[in-house]
């Protein structure tokens, strides 16, 4: 992992006032955004300790707090508590995770997080494991201010916190760099636990840091959204010879509410959005052999998946659909389009909607990508891509650059026009598009997982010329009885 000279350490008195935990003055393990973008990224998981067996870690953010509701900057302060809504969100998360046999629960010691953990963990025998490094980011003088007060009082400094977080400095500290170092310390303890399935209940920024450092220490704070009680799932697979484990972000920010509901992204309002809708499952009968996989139509499950996706997207007014020219993608996109245009008949909208639908060659994939890995280990390690030769992956990666730019070109470059664009294709091309959004290299495609019929949401609070913010990945709850459980045992390969 890249090293920088450490930020100026706080004086002992300042450290005491701020209550800094272990690792706050350790060497900085995260470079500035500019240096990171110009340097080769480490292998995903390269900084993690080796594992003896596979491990799943589920990260949950605390429920809504009183300061969340007031719009205050919380940081590592411990004044706010859960609101009634926050308690309800935590109870919903408890029900959502009830069938998972977690072996341990690590939690931030701050009241809002610990109470969330207590609700989710109710009825389980083992005690919660508090870890001070899981507390929220230390924001020093910002803490306790209403967000508009932060903007008015600190001006340029507040803007730097929003748009250049890695280089943000306040009261002699670099909060994000300190946070990334703390997250790295947390992984040492979480992965050292004997349990195969571990729950972690903490906060927005620290959970972002845990996701980022597990994937290689990339500083994309504010480039992913973690909602109150949103769950994210990370799978770790041991490697031979004591090497660091491979890591797969199985899903990001699974919330009890719809992932396409209106809201802010990275604390900023947005009116431009791209939804990556994976096509439904396809026929695998002999007449659709490997040489013609691209021409395979949806099977019955795929038809249901496309209908469920179309129903979910009725909550949004879709302006345009771009889809792969392959049959399953076109069929999925057609269902979405037809349901959108029937919104008035379905009692969702008072007037008919018109949706522009067109095919995009750059979303087409090679037939080889239709082959799925069947074993859990292979899926976690390769994320659909284990059987691909490098040249095939390289062609897809090059193609994804053009596809990503084509999607951005469909978004108006102004602050007033609303635009919701749906891109329909195979999970393989969507994996590449997620990496393009996060400015990750091709090698990171295997660090994400997408299922047939899933959706992933990307917002653009700064417009198409700014960075996209990943709101969720691999959401499948809309599929009802055919949804993929957020969590599940890793004992039985066939369940995956």
N, C-alpha and C positions, 0 to 999 in steps of 0.2 A: 504494500500500500504506500502511496505517496506520502512523504513527510514534509512538513513545513517547520520553520523555526517556531517555537511555542509563542503564543500570545503573552504579553506581559502578565506575570502572575500577580494576583491580588495581594495586598498586604495582609498579614495575619489578622489585623483588626477588621479589614473589609471582608475577609473570608468568614470571620465569625459572624459579622452582621448579616451576611447573605445566606449563611447556612449551607455553604457549598459542600457537596458530598465527595466521596473518593473519586479521584480521577480529574477533578476540576482544573488542576494545575499541571496535569501530565502533558507530554508532548502532543502537539496537535496532529491528528491523523487525517485531516481533511484539508485539501488545498483550496485555494480560491476558485470561484467558478471559472474565471478566465484560464487559469493554469490547468484546471481539470479538463476543460474542453480541448486544450491543445496537447494533452498528454494521453498516451494509450491507457485505456481502462484496464484494471487488473481483472484476472479471471473471476467470474462470480463466485463468491464464497471464499476467495483466496485468503482472507484474513481470519477465518474462523478456525477454531480448534478441531482436530480430527474427531470423528465419531466411530463407535463400534457398531452401531445399528441405526436404522432409519428412525427419524424423529419428526413429528409434526408439532408446530408451534402456532397457536391461534392468538392473534393480537386483538384486543377489544379496547376501544376508547370508552371512557366513563360516560354516563348519561348526562343530560343537560344539567348544568349547575346554575346557581343563582346569578353568578357573574356572567355565564354564557347568556342568560336571559336579559341581563342588563347591558350587554355589549361591552363589558370591561375586559381589560387585558389581565389575564390571571397569572401567567408564568408559574413560578414555583411557590407562589403564596398559598396559604392554607386557610383562607377566610371563607370562601364559598362552599356551599353544600349542595346536594342534589335537590332540584325542584321536584314537585309532584310528577311533572312530566318526565324528569330524569329517572325517578324511581320506577315509573311505568315502563320506560325504555329498557331499564335494566331487567325488569321482570320479563319483558318480551325476549330479551337476549337469553335469559335463563331458559325459557321454553325452547328457544331456537337451538340451544346447545345441550338440551337435556339428555339426548341419546348418546352424547359423546362421553366416553370413559376416560376423562382426563386423569392423569397421574399426579398432577401438581398444579398449583395456581400461584404465580408470582404477581405481586401487586405493588403499585406506588403506595407509599405511606400517607399521601395526602387524602383528606377526608372524602372528597368527591369520588376519587378512584377506589379507595378502600370500600366505601359503601356500595359502589357498583359491584365490586368483586364479592362482597358478602351476599348480595342478592343472587348473583349468578351461581355462586358456590353453595347455596343453601342445600342442606341435605347430604352433602358429601363429607366424608369422614375426616380427611386430612386438613390440617391448619393451613391458612394462607401464609405465603412466604413474602413478607415485606422487603423491598429493596430500595434504598434511598436513591440509587442511580436511576430508578424508573420515575422519579418525580418529573414534573413538567420542566420545560426549558427555563433557566434562570434569566429573567428579563430586567432585573434591577430596577432602575427608575421608571420604567414603563409600567410596572406592576401596579394594579389598582386603578389606572386611568381608564376612563371611557375611551373607546377607539377614536372618537372625534377630538377628544382632548389630546390624545397622543399626536394626531395629525397637526392640531393647532399649536401645540407647545413645542414639538420637536421638528416639524416641517421636513427638511431634507433627510434628517436622520430616520424619521419614521418611514419615509419613502424608500430609503436604503434597506430597512428591515423587510419591506414588502417585496422589493425587486432584486436585491443583491445580498441575500441573507448571509451567505458564507463570509462576506467581508464586513458585515454589520458589527460595529463596535459601540459599546455604551459603558460608562463608568469604569473604563479601563479593562473591559472584558470583550471577548468575541463569543457571544452566547451560543451561536450555532456550532462553532468549532468545539466549544466545551461540551455541547450536547452530543455531538458525534463521538467524542472520546468516551463519554459516559455510556453511550449505547454499545460501543465495542466492549466495554467492561461488563455490561449486562449479558452479552452473548456468552462470555466465558462461563458465567454461572448458570445461565439457562440451559446451555447445551451440555454442561457437566452433570446435570440432574439425570438420575437413572430412568426417569419416566419416558415412555415412547410418545406420549401426547401431553403437551404442556400448554396451559392457558396463561396468558399475560394480560392483566388489566391495568391500563395506564392512561396516557394522555395523547393529544393530537400530535404535537411536535416530536415527543420522544418515540411514539410508535412510528412516525415517519422516519425517524433516525434509525430505528431498528430494522425497518424494511430496507433502507438504503445501505446501511453497513453490512447487512447480510448478503446483499447483492454486489458488494465490492467497494463500499465507501463513497458512492457517488452522491454529491451534494445536491439533490433535487428537492430540497425543502420548498414547499409551496407548489410543487409540480404534481403532487398527488393529494387527494382529499380524503380525510378520515372523519366521518360524521360521528355524532354522539351515538355510542353503542354500536358503531360499525365494526364488523369483524373482518380480519384479513388472515389468510391461511398461508403459511410457509412450510414447505416440505424439504427436509434435509436428508441426503442419501450419502452414506459413507463411501469413501474411495479407497482403493488398494494402497498399501504401502504407507499408511498413516498420513495420506494427503488430506488437505481440507475437504469437507463434504461438498457435493454439488447442491445447489439451492434452486428451488422452484417456487415462485410466487403463484400459488394455485388460484387464489382469488384475492381481490382487493376491495375493501370497504363494502361488505355485504350488510345492508341495513334492513330493519323491519319495514321501512317505507320504500316506496318506489324509487329506484335510482334515477329516474328521469323527471322527478318532481322538481319544481322550480326552487332555486336557492343560489347561494353564492358559491364560488369556487376560490379557494385560497383566500377567503375573506373579502373577495371582490365580486360585485355583481357582473353577470355575464349574459349576453343575449345571442351568443353564437356557439353552436354545439355540433359536434360530429359523433354519431352513434355507430359503432362497429357492430353490426348484427351478423353473427355467424349463421350460415345457411343451415337448414335442417339436415337430418341424417338421410343418406341416399341408399338406393337399391344396391345390393351386393350379390345379385343373382348371377349365374354363369353367363347370361347373355350380355352382362355389363362387366366384361373382364377388365384386367388392368389396362389394356390398351385403349379402353373407351371409358375410363372412370369419369372423365370430365363430362361425358354425355349421360351419366346416370341420373335419372330423375329422383325426386324425393320419394322415400318409402312412406308408409303410414305414419310412423313416428315423426319423420321429418315434416310431413304435412301438418301434424298437430303442433309441432314446435313452431312452424312458421305462423300458424294462426294465433298461437299464444303470444308470440312476439308482436304481431300486428295489434293484438288487443292491448298489450302493455303500452305501445307507442301511441294509442289513441289519446293518452294524457297530454301528448304534445301535438302541435300543429306542424307536421313534417312538410318542409318546403321542397325538398328534392331527394331522390334516391339514385345512387350510383351503384351498379352491381357488376359483378363478373359476368362475362357472356356465357359461362357454363350453366347447364340446364338447372341444376339445383339452386344456384344463386338467383337466376332469373325467376324461377318459380316462387322462391321465398320473397323476393322483392315485389313480385306481382301481387301476392297476397297482402303485403303491407300496404301497397299502393291502393288496392281495391277497398280495403277496410278504411283507410284514411278518407277516400273520396265518398264513402258511405256514412261519414260521421253524422250527418244530419238525420239520416234514416235510423241510425242506431241511438239517437237521442243524446249524442255527445256534443254536437255543435248545431247551431241554428241555421247555418248555411253550408252548402257543399264545399268541400275542400278540393282544390286542384293541386296535384302533386306531379312535378316533372320527374320522369323516370328515364334513365338512359344507361347503357352499358359502358363499362370502362375496361378496355383491354388490359390495362396495367393491373387490374385486380384478378386476372386469370392466373391459375397456378398450373404447374406441371402435374401430370397424372400421378407421378411418384408420391406426391404429398397426400394422396387419398389413402395411402397405407397407414394404418394406425398401429402404434405399439400396444400390445395387449397386457403386458405385465406392469404392475404398479411401479416397480423399480425403473423400468425403461421409460415409462411415461414421466415420472418425476425427473429423471436425469436428462431426458431429451425433449420433453414437451412436444411430442409429435415428430421430432426431427431426427431421431436416432438412426434411422436407416438411410438418411440422405448423404450422398457424397458431397464433398466441399464445393464442387463446381455447380451442382444443382442449387445448393443453398446460396452461393454467390450470385447466381442469376436472379433468384428470387429477391435477394437483398437489393441488387441494382434496380430491379423493376419496382420495388417498394418505394424507392426515392421518387420516381415519377408518379406513382400512385398517390403518395402523400402530398406532393405538390399539386396534383390535380384536385384533390379534396380541398386544399387551402384556397385554390383559385375559385372554388364555388362559394366561398364565404365573402360577403361584401366587406370592403375595407373602410368601414365607418362605425361610429359608436351608437347609431340610432336604429339601424335595420336589424330586426330579428331574423335569424336564419338557423334552421335545424336541418341538418343533412344526415342521411342514413347511408352507410356504405355496407353492402351485402356481399359476402364472399366466404371462402373457406377459412377456417381458423389459422392456417399457416400464413396467409398474407396479412391477417390482422395482427398476428404476433410481430411481424416485421413493422407494421405501422405503429404499434405501441412503442417499439424501440425507437423509431424515428421521432415520435413525439417527445420522448425523454432524452433524446440525443445520446442514445446508447449504441454501441457498435453491434455488428452482426452476431458476434459470439453470445450476446445476451438474449437472443431469440429463445434459447432453450431455458431461460430463467423465468418464463411465463407459461401459463397453461390456459387453454380455452377449450370449451366443450361445444359440441354441436348445439345450435339453438341459443347460445349464450349471447349476451350483449355486453359491450364495454362502452363507457361514456367519456368523451373528452370535451372539455369546455375551453373557450378562448376569451378570458376576461380582458385581454389586451388586443383582441382582434387577431386576424389570421397572420399578421406580421410578428405577433408576440408568441411566447411559448404556450403550448397547450397544457392544460391541467387535467390529469387523469382522475376522473371522479369515481370510477369503479372499473373493475375488470372481471370477466367471467361470471356475470350475474345470471343465475338460472332459476331463481325462485318463482318467476312468472310462469314457468312451465308446469306448475301445480304438481300433480302426482308423478309427473315425469321429470321433475327437477332433480338436479344433482345435489345431494345434501351438502351443506356448508362444510361440515366435518364428518368424519366417519372413521371406523377402525382401519388401521393399516395392516391388520392381520391377514385379510383375505384379498388377494390380488384381484379376484374377479369382480369385486365391488367397484373397481375403478375401470 
